[in-house]
Amino acid sequence: MARIVIANWAEKTLEVTDLSKTLLRHFHDNNLDWMHSCGGKGRCTTCKVIVIDGSQNFQPLTAAEESYLRIGALGHSERLSCQTRITGDVVVAVAEEYKFPHIDYSKP
């Protein structure tokens, strides 16, 4: 079991058991609106999360993430939620540029 905390979404916390799922799948399984323009295929960066804590609990970068990191479209503390899986507790934040207008976000 692992805990996902979304720091800038009122510390929303998800308890997840199936660690084979991506972060994006966990968000959607818990009825959270999360941007994903390419349908979760790793072809854009709209689903990115900012890693606040627990970076050691993320599986290694995928080829898509390495490509976006190389061209500067993904920062060193950012991951694509559609690509990444976790192995333990993490704290993430929604990227400012991909926040939805109908959600009341807080400061991380």
Buried (B, 14 or more C-beta within 10 A) or exposed (E): EBBBBBBBBEEBEBEBEEBEBBBBBBBBEBEBEBBBEBEBEBEBBBBBBBBBEBEEBBEEBBEBBEEBBEEEBBBEEBBBBBBBBBEEBBBBBBBEEBBEEEEEBEEB
